[in-house]
């Protein structure tokens, strides 16, 4: 769990796995657009792909919430 609380690791994870492939657009953005457009034609593998590429951002948001919550409670 110590690795998941390392902000440098989370940033690298977001920039590599989260945004890969970079050309023509980050993969996770295309999947999010697809879901927001109704998700028509999406299969199970597409949802898994969205989770896989979105998970680093979820971990980063989790880290930020924990840090902010810790500062508020002090």
PDB file of N, H, CA, C and O in Angstrom:
ATOM      1  N   UNK A   1       0.814  -1.199   0.000  1.00  0.00           N
ATOM      2  CA  UNK A   1       0.000   0.000   0.000  1.00  0.00           C
ATOM      3  C   UNK A   1       0.855   1.259   0.000  1.00  0.00           C
ATOM      4  O   UNK A   1       0.389   2.334  -0.378  1.00  0.00           O
ATOM      5  N   UNK A   2       2.098   1.124   0.422  1.00  0.00           N
ATOM      6  H   UNK A   2       2.476   0.251   0.730  1.00  0.00           H
ATOM      7  CA  UNK A   2       2.959   2.294   0.451  1.00  0.00           C
ATOM      8  C   UNK A   2       3.169   2.856  -0.955  1.00  0.00           C
ATOM      9  O   UNK A   2       3.298   4.067  -1.139  1.00  0.00           O
ATOM     10  N   UNK A   3       3.201   1.969  -1.933  1.00  0.00           N
ATOM     11  H   UNK A   3       3.097   0.986  -1.783  1.00  0.00           H
ATOM     12  CA  UNK A   3       3.398   2.394  -3.315  1.00  0.00           C
ATOM     13  C   UNK A   3       2.214   3.223  -3.805  1.00  0.00           C
ATOM     14  O   UNK A   3       2.393   4.165  -4.577  1.00  0.00           O
ATOM     15  N   UNK A   4       1.004   2.879  -3.359  1.00  0.00           N
ATOM     16  H   UNK A   4       0.858   2.115  -2.732  1.00  0.00           H
ATOM     17  CA  UNK A   4      -0.187   3.615  -3.773  1.00  0.00           C
ATOM     18  C   UNK A   4      -0.313   4.962  -3.079  1.00  0.00           C
ATOM     19  O   UNK A   4      -1.155   5.775  -3.459  1.00  0.00           O
ATOM     20  N   UNK A   5       0.500   5.207  -2.082  1.00  0.00           N
ATOM     21  H   UNK A   5       1.184   4.547  -1.774  1.00  0.00           H
ATOM     22  CA  UNK A   5       0.511   6.501  -1.406  1.00  0.00           C
ATOM     23  C   UNK A   5       1.710   7.349  -1.811  1.00  0.00           C
ATOM     24  O   UNK A   5       2.017   8.347  -1.157  1.00  0.00           O
ATOM     25  N   UNK A   6       2.377   6.964  -2.867  1.00  0.00           N
ATOM     26  H   UNK A   6       2.128   6.154  -3.398  1.00  0.00           H
ATOM     27  CA  UNK A   6       3.517   7.706  -3.389  1.00  0.00           C
ATOM     28  C   UNK A   6       3.030   8.547  -4.575  1.00  0.00           C
ATOM     29  O   UNK A   6       2.711   8.004  -5.632  1.00  0.00           O
ATOM     30  N   UNK A   7       2.975   9.863  -4.399  1.00  0.00           N
ATOM     31  H   UNK A   7       3.235  10.305  -3.540  1.00  0.00           H
ATOM     32  CA  UNK A   7       2.398  10.717  -5.437  1.00  0.00           C
ATOM     33  C   UNK A   7       3.212  10.690  -6.724  1.00  0.00           C
ATOM     34  O   UNK A   7       2.650  10.840  -7.809  1.00  0.00           O
ATOM     35  N   UNK A   8       4.515  10.503  -6.625  1.00  0.00           N
ATOM     36  H   UNK A   8       4.971  10.381  -5.743  1.00  0.00           H
ATOM     37  CA  UNK A   8       5.347  10.445  -7.833  1.00  0.00           C
ATOM     38  C   UNK A   8       4.998   9.214  -8.664  1.00  0.00           C
ATOM     39  O   UNK A   8       4.895   9.292  -9.888  1.00  0.00           O
ATOM     40  N   UNK A   9       4.819   8.090  -7.997  1.00  0.00           N
ATOM     41  H   UNK A   9       4.903   8.027  -7.003  1.00  0.00           H
ATOM     42  CA  UNK A   9       4.432   6.863  -8.690  1.00  0.00           C
ATOM     43  C   UNK A   9       3.063   7.024  -9.347  1.00  0.00           C
ATOM     44  O   UNK A   9       2.859   6.574 -10.474  1.00  0.00           O
ATOM     45  N   UNK A  10       2.127   7.662  -8.648  1.00  0.00           N
ATOM     46  H   UNK A  10       2.293   8.027  -7.732  1.00  0.00           H
ATOM     47  CA  UNK A  10       0.780   7.841  -9.196  1.00  0.00           C
ATOM     48  C   UNK A  10       0.784   8.751 -10.423  1.00  0.00           C
ATOM     49  O   UNK A  10       0.046   8.505 -11.378  1.00  0.00           O
ATOM     50  N   UNK A  11       1.602   9.788 -10.406  1.00  0.00           N
ATOM     51  H   UNK A  11       2.201   9.988  -9.630  1.00  0.00           H
ATOM     52  CA  UNK A  11       1.704  10.677 -11.568  1.00  0.00           C
ATOM     53  C   UNK A  11       2.274   9.916 -12.763  1.00  0.00           C
ATOM     54  O   UNK A  11       1.762  10.035 -13.876  1.00  0.00           O
ATOM     55  N   UNK A  12       3.319   9.143 -12.539  1.00  0.00           N
ATOM     56  H   UNK A  12       3.735   9.046 -11.635  1.00  0.00           H
ATOM     57  CA  UNK A  12       3.909   8.350 -13.627  1.00  0.00           C
ATOM     58  C   UNK A  12       2.898   7.340 -14.153  1.00  0.00           C
ATOM     59  O   UNK A  12       2.806   7.125 -15.362  1.00  0.00           O
ATOM     60  N   UNK A  13       2.143   6.721 -13.258  1.00  0.00           N
ATOM     61  H   UNK A  13       2.218   6.895 -12.276  1.00  0.00           H
ATOM     62  CA  UNK A  13       1.125   5.754 -13.656  1.00  0.00           C
ATOM     63  C   UNK A  13       0.050   6.418 -14.515  1.00  0.00           C
ATOM     64  O   UNK A  13      -0.383   5.852 -15.519  1.00  0.00           O
ATOM     65  N   UNK A  14      -0.379   7.614 -14.124  1.00  0.00           N
ATOM     66  H   UNK A  14      -0.027   8.074 -13.309  1.00  0.00           H
ATOM     67  CA  UNK A  14      -1.390   8.341 -14.906  1.00  0.00           C
ATOM     68  C   UNK A  14      -0.854   8.737 -16.276  1.00  0.00           C
ATOM     69  O   UNK A  14      -1.570   8.650 -17.274  1.00  0.00           O
ATOM     70  N   UNK A  15       0.391   9.169 -16.326  1.00  0.00           N
ATOM     71  H   UNK A  15       0.973   9.240 -15.516  1.00  0.00           H
ATOM     72  CA  UNK A  15       0.963   9.617 -17.595  1.00  0.00           C
ATOM     73  C   UNK A  15       1.273   8.464 -18.541  1.00  0.00           C
ATOM     74  O   UNK A  15       1.295   8.660 -19.756  1.00  0.00           O
ATOM     75  N   UNK A  16       1.510   7.282 -18.018  1.00  0.00           N
ATOM     76  H   UNK A  16       1.492   7.124 -17.031  1.00  0.00           H
ATOM     77  CA  UNK A  16       1.844   6.145 -18.884  1.00  0.00           C
ATOM     78  C   UNK A  16       0.621   5.280 -19.152  1.00  0.00           C
ATOM     79  O   UNK A  16       0.102   5.282 -20.268  1.00  0.00           O
ATOM     80  N   UNK A  17       0.157   4.550 -18.165  1.00  0.00           N
ATOM     81  H   UNK A  17       0.579   4.549 -17.258  1.00  0.00           H
ATOM     82  CA  UNK A  17      -0.970   3.648 -18.362  1.00  0.00           C
ATOM     83  C   UNK A  17      -2.269   4.417 -18.578  1.00  0.00           C
ATOM     84  O   UNK A  17      -3.099   4.021 -19.396  1.00  0.00           O
ATOM     85  N   UNK A  18      -2.443   5.500 -17.855  1.00  0.00           N
ATOM     86  H   UNK A  18      -1.769   5.821 -17.190  1.00  0.00           H
ATOM     87  CA  UNK A  18      -3.690   6.256 -17.950  1.00  0.00           C
ATOM     88  C   UNK A  18      -3.909   6.924 -19.289  1.00  0.00           C
ATOM     89  O   UNK A  18      -5.041   6.979 -19.771  1.00  0.00           O
ATOM     90  N   UNK A  19      -2.867   7.426 -19.893  1.00  0.00           N
ATOM     91  H   UNK A  19      -1.948   7.382 -19.502  1.00  0.00           H
ATOM     92  CA  UNK A  19      -3.019   8.166 -21.148  1.00  0.00           C
ATOM     93  C   UNK A  19      -2.594   7.383 -22.390  1.00  0.00           C
ATOM     94  O   UNK A  19      -2.780   7.868 -23.506  1.00  0.00           O
ATOM     95  N   UNK A  20      -2.031   6.192 -22.227  1.00  0.00           N
ATOM     96  H   UNK A  20      -1.879   5.798 -21.320  1.00  0.00           H
ATOM     97  CA  UNK A  20      -1.553   5.414 -23.381  1.00  0.00           C
ATOM     98  C   UNK A  20      -2.730   4.880 -24.192  1.00  0.00           C
ATOM     99  O   UNK A  20      -3.762   4.591 -23.586  1.00  0.00           O
ATOM    100  N   UNK A  21      -2.658   4.732 -25.470  1.00  0.00           N
ATOM    101  H   UNK A  21      -1.819   4.967 -25.962  1.00  0.00           H
ATOM    102  CA  UNK A  21      -1.677   5.304 -26.384  1.00  0.00           C
ATOM    103  C   UNK A  21      -1.936   6.796 -26.559  1.00  0.00           C
ATOM    104  O   UNK A  21      -3.074   7.252 -26.442  1.00  0.00           O
ATOM    105  N   UNK A  22      -0.914   7.528 -26.829  1.00  0.00           N
ATOM    106  H   UNK A  22       0.010   7.158 -26.924  1.00  0.00           H
ATOM    107  CA  UNK A  22      -1.004   8.987 -26.861  1.00  0.00           C
ATOM    108  C   UNK A  22      -1.504   9.538 -28.190  1.00  0.00           C
ATOM    109  O   UNK A  22      -2.062  10.634 -28.237  1.00  0.00           O
ATOM    110  N   UNK A  23      -1.310   8.791 -29.264  1.00  0.00           N
ATOM    111  H   UNK A  23      -0.857   7.900 -29.227  1.00  0.00           H
ATOM    112  CA  UNK A  23      -1.658   9.284 -30.603  1.00  0.00           C
ATOM    113  C   UNK A  23      -2.743   8.403 -31.176  1.00  0.00           C
ATOM    114  O   UNK A  23      -2.568   7.187 -31.099  1.00  0.00           O
ATOM    115  N   UNK A  24      -3.813   8.855 -31.727  1.00  0.00           N
ATOM    116  H   UNK A  24      -3.956   9.843 -31.790  1.00  0.00           H
ATOM    117  CA  UNK A  24      -4.160  10.237 -32.042  1.00  0.00           C
ATOM    118  C   UNK A  24      -4.744  10.999 -30.854  1.00  0.00           C
ATOM    119  O   UNK A  24      -4.711  12.229 -30.840  1.00  0.00           O
ATOM    120  N   UNK A  25      -5.277  10.290 -29.855  1.00  0.00           N
ATOM    121  H   UNK A  25      -5.304   9.290 -29.866  1.00  0.00           H
ATOM    122  CA  UNK A  25      -5.737  10.920 -28.621  1.00  0.00           C
ATOM    123  C   UNK A  25      -5.568   9.900 -27.497  1.00  0.00           C
ATOM    124  O   UNK A  25      -5.511   8.698 -27.756  1.00  0.00           O
ATOM    125  N   UNK A  26      -5.488  10.368 -26.260  1.00  0.00           N
ATOM    126  H   UNK A  26      -5.534  11.344 -26.049  1.00  0.00           H
ATOM    127  CA  UNK A  26      -5.396   9.411 -25.156  1.00  0.00           C
ATOM    128  C   UNK A  26      -6.599   8.462 -25.154  1.00  0.00           C
ATOM    129  O   UNK A  26      -7.742   8.884 -25.330  1.00  0.00           O
ATOM    130  N   UNK A  27      -6.320   7.203 -24.956  1.00  0.00           N
ATOM    131  H   UNK A  27      -5.391   6.861 -24.814  1.00  0.00           H
ATOM    132  CA  UNK A  27      -7.322   6.154 -25.072  1.00  0.00           C
ATOM    133  C   UNK A  27      -8.475   6.350 -24.092  1.00  0.00           C
ATOM    134  O   UNK A  27      -9.635   6.134 -24.441  1.00  0.00           O
ATOM    135  N   UNK A  28      -8.158   6.755 -22.882  1.00  0.00           N
ATOM    136  H   UNK A  28      -7.215   6.931 -22.598  1.00  0.00           H
ATOM    137  CA  UNK A  28      -9.195   6.903 -21.866  1.00  0.00           C
ATOM    138  C   UNK A  28     -10.172   8.018 -22.247  1.00  0.00           C
ATOM    139  O   UNK A  28     -11.360   7.924 -21.938  1.00  0.00           O
ATOM    140  N   UNK A  29      -9.694   9.061 -22.905  1.00  0.00           N
ATOM    141  H   UNK A  29      -8.729   9.138 -23.155  1.00  0.00           H
ATOM    142  CA  UNK A  29     -10.594  10.142 -23.334  1.00  0.00           C
ATOM    143  C   UNK A  29     -11.576   9.657 -24.390  1.00  0.00           C
ATOM    144  O   UNK A  29     -12.752  10.020 -24.364  1.00  0.00           O
ATOM    145  N   UNK A  30     -11.097   8.843 -25.311  1.00  0.00           N
ATOM    146  H   UNK A  30     -10.142   8.548 -25.331  1.00  0.00           H
ATOM    147  CA  UNK A  30     -11.980   8.274 -26.327  1.00  0.00           C
ATOM    148  C   UNK A  30     -13.049   7.394 -25.708  1.00  0.00           C
ATOM    149  O   UNK A  30     -14.205   7.432 -26.128  1.00  0.00           O
ATOM    150  N   UNK A  31     -12.674   6.603 -24.713  1.00  0.00           N
ATOM    151  H   UNK A  31     -11.734   6.573 -24.372  1.00  0.00           H
ATOM    152  CA  UNK A  31     -13.637   5.725 -24.032  1.00  0.00           C
ATOM    153  C   UNK A  31     -14.659   6.545 -23.243  1.00  0.00           C
ATOM    154  O   UNK A  31     -15.846   6.218 -23.235  1.00  0.00           O
ATOM    155  N   UNK A  32     -14.203   7.603 -22.585  1.00  0.00           N
ATOM    156  H   UNK A  32     -13.239   7.869 -22.592  1.00  0.00           H
ATOM    157  CA  UNK A  32     -15.131   8.451 -21.827  1.00  0.00           C
ATOM    158  C   UNK A  32     -16.115   9.128 -22.772  1.00  0.00           C
ATOM    159  O   UNK A  32     -17.306   9.207 -22.471  1.00  0.00           O
ATOM    160  N   UNK A  33     -15.633   9.614 -23.908  1.00  0.00           N
ATOM    161  H   UNK A  33     -14.666   9.549 -24.152  1.00  0.00           H
ATOM    162  CA  UNK A  33     -16.535  10.212 -24.905  1.00  0.00           C
ATOM    163  C   UNK A  33     -17.558   9.194 -25.390  1.00  0.00           C
ATOM    164  O   UNK A  33     -18.731   9.516 -25.582  1.00  0.00           O
ATOM    165  N   UNK A  34     -17.103   7.975 -25.582  1.00  0.00           N
ATOM    166  H   UNK A  34     -16.150   7.714 -25.425  1.00  0.00           H
ATOM    167  CA  UNK A  34     -17.976   6.911 -26.051  1.00  0.00           C
ATOM    168  C   UNK A  34     -19.082   6.631 -25.024  1.00  0.00           C
ATOM    169  O   UNK A  34     -20.247   6.479 -25.393  1.00  0.00           O
ATOM    170  N   UNK A  35     -18.723   6.565 -23.749  1.00  0.00           N
ATOM    171  H   UNK A  35     -17.777   6.688 -23.449  1.00  0.00           H
ATOM    172  CA  UNK A  35     -19.705   6.315 -22.692  1.00  0.00           C
ATOM    173  C   UNK A  35     -20.668   7.492 -22.572  1.00  0.00           C
ATOM    174  O   UNK A  35     -21.877   7.292 -22.453  1.00  0.00           O
ATOM    175  N   UNK A  36     -20.146   8.713 -22.603  1.00  0.00           N
ATOM    176  H   UNK A  36     -19.164   8.875 -22.701  1.00  0.00           H
ATOM    177  CA  UNK A  36     -21.006   9.893 -22.505  1.00  0.00           C
ATOM    178  C   UNK A  36     -21.922  10.038 -23.709  1.00  0.00           C
ATOM    179  O   UNK A  36     -22.979  10.662 -23.620  1.00  0.00           O
ATOM    180  N   UNK A  37     -21.518   9.465 -24.833  1.00  0.00           N
ATOM    181  H   UNK A  37     -20.659   8.958 -24.906  1.00  0.00           H
ATOM    182  CA  UNK A  37     -22.347   9.478 -26.032  1.00  0.00           C
ATOM    183  C   UNK A  37     -23.397   8.380 -26.040  1.00  0.00           C
ATOM    184  O   UNK A  37     -24.107   8.210 -27.031  1.00  0.00           O
ATOM    185  N   UNK A  38     -23.504   7.643 -24.964  1.00  0.00           N
ATOM    186  H   UNK A  38     -22.927   7.780 -24.159  1.00  0.00           H
ATOM    187  CA  UNK A  38     -24.510   6.601 -24.865  1.00  0.00           C
ATOM    188  C   UNK A  38     -23.927   5.202 -24.803  1.00  0.00           C
ATOM    189  O   UNK A  38     -24.626   4.256 -24.443  1.00  0.00           O
ATOM    190  N   UNK A  39     -22.672   5.061 -25.145  1.00  0.00           N
ATOM    191  H   UNK A  39     -22.105   5.830 -25.438  1.00  0.00           H
ATOM    192  CA  UNK A  39     -22.020   3.757 -25.072  1.00  0.00           C
ATOM    193  C   UNK A  39     -22.535   2.751 -26.074  1.00  0.00           C
ATOM    194  O   UNK A  39     -22.375   1.545 -25.888  1.00  0.00           O
ATOM    195  N   UNK A  40     -23.153   3.235 -27.136  1.00  0.00           N
ATOM    196  H   UNK A  40     -23.284   4.215 -27.287  1.00  0.00           H
ATOM    197  CA  UNK A  40     -23.728   2.334 -28.132  1.00  0.00           C
ATOM    198  C   UNK A  40     -22.617   1.550 -28.827  1.00  0.00           C
ATOM    199  O   UNK A  40     -21.667   2.130 -29.353  1.00  0.00           O
ATOM    200  N   UNK A  41     -22.747   0.248 -28.820  1.00  0.00           N
ATOM    201  H   UNK A  41     -23.519  -0.223 -28.393  1.00  0.00           H
ATOM    202  CA  UNK A  41     -21.773  -0.611 -29.461  1.00  0.00           C
ATOM    203  C   UNK A  41     -20.634  -1.046 -28.558  1.00  0.00           C
ATOM    204  O   UNK A  41     -19.759  -1.798 -28.987  1.00  0.00           O
ATOM    205  N   UNK A  42     -20.632  -0.582 -27.303  1.00  0.00           N
ATOM    206  H   UNK A  42     -21.343   0.029 -26.955  1.00  0.00           H
ATOM    207  CA  UNK A  42     -19.563  -0.978 -26.381  1.00  0.00           C
ATOM    208  C   UNK A  42     -19.784  -2.415 -25.926  1.00  0.00           C
ATOM    209  O   UNK A  42     -20.912  -2.835 -25.666  1.00  0.00           O
ATOM    210  N   UNK A  43     -18.702  -3.147 -25.836  1.00  0.00           N
ATOM    211  H   UNK A  43     -17.786  -2.806 -26.047  1.00  0.00           H
ATOM    212  CA  UNK A  43     -18.767  -4.522 -25.348  1.00  0.00           C
ATOM    213  C   UNK A  43     -18.079  -4.598 -23.987  1.00  0.00           C
ATOM    214  O   UNK A  43     -17.600  -3.589 -23.467  1.00  0.00           O
ATOM    215  N   UNK A  44     -18.034  -5.777 -23.428  1.00  0.00           N
ATOM    216  H   UNK A  44     -18.423  -6.595 -23.850  1.00  0.00           H
ATOM    217  CA  UNK A  44     -17.409  -5.967 -22.120  1.00  0.00           C
ATOM    218  C   UNK A  44     -15.945  -5.574 -22.108  1.00  0.00           C
ATOM    219  O   UNK A  44     -15.457  -4.999 -21.135  1.00  0.00           O
ATOM    220  N   UNK A  45     -15.245  -5.883 -23.187  1.00  0.00           N
ATOM    221  H   UNK A  45     -15.641  -6.350 -23.977  1.00  0.00           H
ATOM    222  CA  UNK A  45     -13.819  -5.552 -23.258  1.00  0.00           C
ATOM    223  C   UNK A  45     -13.602  -4.037 -23.271  1.00  0.00           C
ATOM    224  O   UNK A  45     -12.593  -3.548 -22.766  1.00  0.00           O
ATOM    225  N   UNK A  46     -14.550  -3.298 -23.850  1.00  0.00           N
ATOM    226  H   UNK A  46     -15.371  -3.696 -24.261  1.00  0.00           H
ATOM    227  CA  UNK A  46     -14.440  -1.836 -23.873  1.00  0.00           C
ATOM    228  C   UNK A  46     -14.603  -1.252 -22.471  1.00  0.00           C
ATOM    229  O   UNK A  46     -13.900  -0.313 -22.099  1.00  0.00           O
ATOM    230  N   UNK A  47     -15.534  -1.810 -21.697  1.00  0.00           N
ATOM    231  H   UNK A  47     -16.106  -2.573 -22.000  1.00  0.00           H
ATOM    232  CA  UNK A  47     -15.706  -1.347 -20.319  1.00  0.00           C
ATOM    233  C   UNK A  47     -14.488  -1.706 -19.467  1.00  0.00           C
ATOM    234  O   UNK A  47     -14.044  -0.908 -18.643  1.00  0.00           O
ATOM    235  N   UNK A  48     -13.951  -2.914 -19.672  1.00  0.00           N
ATOM    236  H   UNK A  48     -14.312  -3.563 -20.342  1.00  0.00           H
ATOM    237  CA  UNK A  48     -12.734  -3.309 -18.960  1.00  0.00           C
ATOM    238  C   UNK A  48     -11.584  -2.367 -19.316  1.00  0.00           C
ATOM    239  O   UNK A  48     -10.804  -1.971 -18.449  1.00  0.00           O
ATOM    240  N   UNK A  49     -11.489  -2.016 -20.589  1.00  0.00           N
ATOM    241  H   UNK A  49     -12.122  -2.337 -21.293  1.00  0.00           H
ATOM    242  CA  UNK A  49     -10.445  -1.107 -21.060  1.00  0.00           C
ATOM    243  C   UNK A  49     -10.589   0.271 -20.409  1.00  0.00           C
ATOM    244  O   UNK A  49      -9.597   0.893 -20.031  1.00  0.00           O
ATOM    245  N   UNK A  50     -11.824   0.737 -20.282  1.00  0.00           N
ATOM    246  H   UNK A  50     -12.630   0.232 -20.590  1.00  0.00           H
ATOM    247  CA  UNK A  50     -12.077   2.020 -19.624  1.00  0.00           C
ATOM    248  C   UNK A  50     -11.641   1.968 -18.161  1.00  0.00           C
ATOM    249  O   UNK A  50     -11.025   2.909 -17.660  1.00  0.00           O
ATOM    250  N   UNK A  51     -11.956   0.879 -17.485  1.00  0.00           N
ATOM    251  H   UNK A  51     -12.456   0.114 -17.892  1.00  0.00           H
ATOM    252  CA  UNK A  51     -11.552   0.728 -16.084  1.00  0.00           C
ATOM    253  C   UNK A  51     -10.032   0.656 -15.971  1.00  0.00           C
ATOM    254  O   UNK A  51      -9.438   1.286 -15.097  1.00  0.00           O
ATOM    255  N   UNK A  52      -9.408  -0.115 -16.858  1.00  0.00           N
ATOM    256  H   UNK A  52      -9.891  -0.627 -17.568  1.00  0.00           H
ATOM    257  CA  UNK A  52      -7.954  -0.273 -16.824  1.00  0.00           C
ATOM    258  C   UNK A  52      -7.241   1.064 -17.012  1.00  0.00           C
ATOM    259  O   UNK A  52      -6.313   1.382 -16.268  1.00  0.00           O
ATOM    260  N   UNK A  53      -7.668   1.844 -17.997  1.00  0.00           N
ATOM    261  H   UNK A  53      -8.422   1.585 -18.602  1.00  0.00           H
ATOM    262  CA  UNK A  53      -7.006   3.119 -18.269  1.00  0.00           C
ATOM    263  C   UNK A  53      -7.441   4.220 -17.298  1.00  0.00           C
ATOM    264  O   UNK A  53      -6.725   5.206 -17.127  1.00  0.00           O
ATOM    265  N   UNK A  54      -8.598   4.063 -16.667  1.00  0.00           N
ATOM    266  H   UNK A  54      -9.179   3.262 -16.807  1.00  0.00           H
ATOM    267  CA  UNK A  54      -9.083   5.070 -15.732  1.00  0.00           C
ATOM    268  C   UNK A  54      -8.633   4.857 -14.298  1.00  0.00           C
ATOM    269  O   UNK A  54      -8.663   5.786 -13.491  1.00  0.00           O
ATOM    270  N   UNK A  55      -8.213   3.632 -13.974  1.00  0.00           N
ATOM    271  H   UNK A  55      -8.189   2.877 -14.630  1.00  0.00           H
ATOM    272  CA  UNK A  55      -7.847   3.304 -12.599  1.00  0.00           C
ATOM    273  C   UNK A  55      -6.707   4.158 -12.040  1.00  0.00           C
ATOM    274  O   UNK A  55      -6.776   4.541 -10.871  1.00  0.00           O
ATOM    275  N   UNK A  56      -5.664   4.478 -12.810  1.00  0.00           N
ATOM    276  H   UNK A  56      -5.607   4.168 -13.759  1.00  0.00           H
ATOM    277  CA  UNK A  56      -4.620   5.353 -12.252  1.00  0.00           C
ATOM    278  C   UNK A  56      -5.155   6.718 -11.810  1.00  0.00           C
ATOM    279  O   UNK A  56      -4.690   7.275 -10.815  1.00  0.00           O
ATOM    280  N   UNK A  57      -6.126   7.253 -12.542  1.00  0.00           N
ATOM    281  H   UNK A  57      -6.504   6.801 -13.350  1.00  0.00           H
ATOM    282  CA  UNK A  57      -6.705   8.542 -12.172  1.00  0.00           C
ATOM    283  C   UNK A  57      -7.557   8.408 -10.912  1.00  0.00           C
ATOM    284  O   UNK A  57      -7.591   9.319 -10.085  1.00  0.00           O
ATOM    285  N   UNK A  58      -8.240   7.280 -10.766  1.00  0.00           N
ATOM    286  H   UNK A  58      -8.212   6.540 -11.439  1.00  0.00           H
ATOM    287  CA  UNK A  58      -9.010   7.020  -9.551  1.00  0.00           C
ATOM    288  C   UNK A  58      -8.074   6.948  -8.348  1.00  0.00           C
ATOM    289  O   UNK A  58      -8.379   7.494  -7.287  1.00  0.00           O
ATOM    290  N   UNK A  59      -6.941   6.278  -8.512  1.00  0.00           N
ATOM    291  H   UNK A  59      -6.694   5.834  -9.373  1.00  0.00           H
ATOM    292  CA  UNK A  59      -5.961   6.200  -7.421  1.00  0.00           C
ATOM    293  C   UNK A  59      -5.407   7.578  -7.066  1.00  0.00           C
ATOM    294  O   UNK A  59      -5.202   7.882  -5.891  1.00  0.00           O
ATOM    295  N   UNK A  60      -5.164   8.413  -8.079  1.00  0.00           N
ATOM    296  H   UNK A  60      -5.330   8.167  -9.034  1.00  0.00           H
ATOM    297  CA  UNK A  60      -4.655   9.762  -7.827  1.00  0.00           C
ATOM    298  C   UNK A  60      -5.697  10.610  -7.099  1.00  0.00           C
ATOM    299  O   UNK A  60      -5.356  11.350  -6.176  1.00  0.00           O
ATOM    300  N   UNK A  61      -6.944  10.509  -7.498  1.00  0.00           N
ATOM    301  H   UNK A  61      -7.221   9.908  -8.247  1.00  0.00           H
ATOM    302  CA  UNK A  61      -8.021  11.243  -6.825  1.00  0.00           C
ATOM    303  C   UNK A  61      -8.154  10.768  -5.382  1.00  0.00           C
ATOM    304  O   UNK A  61      -8.342  11.578  -4.474  1.00  0.00           O
ATOM    305  N   UNK A  62      -8.056   9.453  -5.167  1.00  0.00           N
ATOM    306  H   UNK A  62      -7.903   8.794  -5.905  1.00  0.00           H
ATOM    307  CA  UNK A  62      -8.090   8.883  -3.813  1.00  0.00           C
ATOM    308  C   UNK A  62      -6.969   9.466  -2.952  1.00  0.00           C
ATOM    309  O   UNK A  62      -7.189   9.857  -1.806  1.00  0.00           O
ATOM    310  N   UNK A  63      -5.772   9.518  -3.522  1.00  0.00           N
ATOM    311  H   UNK A  63      -5.593   9.201  -4.453  1.00  0.00           H
ATOM    312  CA  UNK A  63      -4.617  10.057  -2.802  1.00  0.00           C
ATOM    313  C   UNK A  63      -4.857  11.523  -2.419  1.00  0.00           C
ATOM    314  O   UNK A  63      -4.582  11.928  -1.289  1.00  0.00           O
ATOM    315  N   UNK A  64      -5.367  12.310  -3.363  1.00  0.00           N
ATOM    316  H   UNK A  64      -5.590  11.981  -4.281  1.00  0.00           H
ATOM    317  CA  UNK A  64      -5.612  13.730  -3.090  1.00  0.00           C
ATOM    318  C   UNK A  64      -6.674  13.919  -2.015  1.00  0.00           C
ATOM    319  O   UNK A  64      -6.538  14.789  -1.155  1.00  0.00           O
ATOM    320  N   UNK A  65      -7.726  13.112  -2.057  1.00  0.00           N
ATOM    321  H   UNK A  65      -7.837  12.405  -2.755  1.00  0.00           H
ATOM    322  CA  UNK A  65      -8.777  13.206  -1.041  1.00  0.00           C
ATOM    323  C   UNK A  65      -8.214  12.878   0.338  1.00  0.00           C
ATOM    324  O   UNK A  65      -8.518  13.567   1.312  1.00  0.00           O
ATOM    325  N   UNK A  66      -7.402  11.839   0.428  1.00  0.00           N
ATOM    326  H   UNK A  66      -7.155  11.279  -0.363  1.00  0.00           H
ATOM    327  CA  UNK A  66      -6.804  11.460   1.713  1.00  0.00           C
ATOM    328  C   UNK A  66      -5.910  12.577   2.240  1.00  0.00           C
ATOM    329  O   UNK A  66      -5.954  12.892   3.429  1.00  0.00           O
ATOM    330  N   UNK A  67      -5.099  13.179   1.371  1.00  0.00           N
ATOM    331  H   UNK A  67      -5.063  12.923   0.405  1.00  0.00           H
ATOM    332  CA  UNK A  67      -4.200  14.257   1.803  1.00  0.00           C
ATOM    333  C   UNK A  67      -4.983  15.495   2.232  1.00  0.00           C
ATOM    334  O   UNK A  67      -4.671  16.100   3.258  1.00  0.00           O
ATOM    335  N   UNK A  68      -5.986  15.871   1.464  1.00  0.00           N
ATOM    336  H   UNK A  68      -6.240  15.379   0.630  1.00  0.00           H
ATOM    337  CA  UNK A  68      -6.793  17.049   1.806  1.00  0.00           C
ATOM    338  C   UNK A  68      -7.565  16.800   3.096  1.00  0.00           C
ATOM    339  O   UNK A  68      -7.631  17.675   3.960  1.00  0.00           O
ATOM    340  N   UNK A  69      -8.150  15.613   3.232  1.00  0.00           N
ATOM    341  H   UNK A  69      -8.097  14.902   2.531  1.00  0.00           H
ATOM    342  CA  UNK A  69      -8.904  15.277   4.439  1.00  0.00           C
ATOM    343  C   UNK A  69      -7.997  15.311   5.673  1.00  0.00           C
ATOM    344  O   UNK A  69      -8.410  15.762   6.742  1.00  0.00           O
ATOM    345  N   UNK A  70      -6.768  14.834   5.517  1.00  0.00           N
ATOM    346  H   UNK A  70      -6.433  14.467   4.649  1.00  0.00           H
ATOM    347  CA  UNK A  70      -5.816  14.859   6.625  1.00  0.00           C
ATOM    348  C   UNK A  70      -5.463  16.271   7.058  1.00  0.00           C
ATOM    349  O   UNK A  70      -5.293  16.533   8.249  1.00  0.00           O
ATOM    350  N   UNK A  71      -5.354  17.174   6.110  1.00  0.00           N
ATOM    351  H   UNK A  71      -5.493  16.962   5.143  1.00  0.00           H
ATOM    352  CA  UNK A  71      -5.034  18.575   6.448  1.00  0.00           C
ATOM    353  C   UNK A  71      -6.222  19.282   7.083  1.00  0.00           C
ATOM    354  O   UNK A  71      -6.046  20.126   7.962  1.00  0.00           O
ATOM    355  N   UNK A  72      -7.427  18.946   6.644  1.00  0.00           N
ATOM    356  H   UNK A  72      -7.569  18.260   5.930  1.00  0.00           H
ATOM    357  CA  UNK A  72      -8.625  19.565   7.216  1.00  0.00           C
ATOM    358  C   UNK A  72      -8.804  19.132   8.669  1.00  0.00           C
ATOM    359  O   UNK A  72      -9.197  19.936   9.514  1.00  0.00           O
ATOM    360  N   UNK A  73      -8.519  17.875   8.957  1.00  0.00           N
ATOM    361  H   UNK A  73      -8.200  17.221   8.270  1.00  0.00           H
ATOM    362  CA  UNK A  73      -8.722  17.334  10.303  1.00  0.00           C
ATOM    363  C   UNK A  73      -7.702  17.842  11.306  1.00  0.00           C
ATOM    364  O   UNK A  73      -7.934  17.740  12.510  1.00  0.00           O
ATOM    365  N   UNK A  74      -6.574  18.388  10.850  1.00  0.00           N
ATOM    366  H   UNK A  74      -6.385  18.471   9.871  1.00  0.00           H
ATOM    367  CA  UNK A  74      -5.535  18.870  11.782  1.00  0.00           C
ATOM    368  C   UNK A  74      -5.924  20.156  12.441  1.00  0.00           C
ATOM    369  O   UNK A  74      -5.164  20.691  13.248  1.00  0.00           O
TER     370      UNK A  74
END
